[in-house]
Amino acid sequence: MSINFKNVNYTYNSNTPIAHTALTDINLTIKDNIVTALVGHTGSGKSTLLQLLDGLLKPTSGEINVNDFILKSKTKNKGLKPLRKEIGIVFQYPETQLFAETVLEDVMFGPKNFGYSDKEAEATARKWLKRVGIDEDLFQHSPFDLSGGQMRRVAIAGVLAYEPNILCLDEPAAGLDPSGKAEIFSIFKEYQREDHGIILVSHDMNDVANFADEVVVMDHGKVASHDKVQNIFLDPEWLIRHHLNEPESISFALKLRNRGLDISPALNVKDLAEEIINEVGENLNE
């Protein structure tokens, strides 16, 4: 299910003395069943773009087409439920949105809101709690009695439980240690492999390089580039001009090249390690 932006503009506090244009003439297609990263400096428009996707904000002008649902400036809130079933958003620190008395009830809320019966909602809630690594012994506990990492998993399960076609992630790994981050991203990647699209908003270029297929670079409310992830990081000077960092693996590879090793830039540590092993092996065989 692709998403199409056509001549989309958004202005905060439109028609007031404090009006601020956040997005200008956005024409963009986000493809089906891939991971697309939205990146850019603070104030570039990426978070505004994300909030437009499920109608939290309405475009000031232009339109957004999500699976034949057309979102315009005059779209009524009461008509947004079908759209919000298609698009699920995991906000930064999603554990702050927990509210129910038990873990199971919290995860059941989303499915019930979208028309699942109590039996169906419980079945899908149990399924996704297990998939995110929550033990069944905790299902009847208060979510607020869990650890921070467990709370985040419960909150993520609450979005996955109604199985949206597109999962939007706003800095989902913020505050997690490396092992926790790896576990969370493995859950998302598995979900994407099951024919779902994922949109990732992140300031961490290592996460983008490891996880994304395509990248949309936002700069001052406009799309500066939309390309495959490996192409985005080819030009260090272009990245600097758009306030982006290189992934650490690419920076390290370039340092090795400056020391005389014939190492190609690598998007992740695994690929970089293979490059180094191959280069060292060739040198030893000479």
Secondary structure, DSSP 8 states (H G I E B T S, - for coil): --EEEEEEEEEETTTSTT-EEEEEEEEEEE-TTSEEEEE-STTSSHHHHHHHHTTSS--SEEEEEETTEEE-TT--GGG-HHHHHHEEEE-SSGGGG--SSSHHHHHHHHHHHTT--HHHHHHHHHHHHHHTT--GGGTTS-GGGS-HHHHHHHHHHHHHTT--SEEEEESTTTT--HHHHHHHHHHHHHHHHTT-EEEEE-S-HHHHHHH-SEEEEEETTEEEEEEEHHHHTS-HHHHHHTT----HHHHHHHHHHHTT------SSHHHHHHHHHHHHHHHHH-
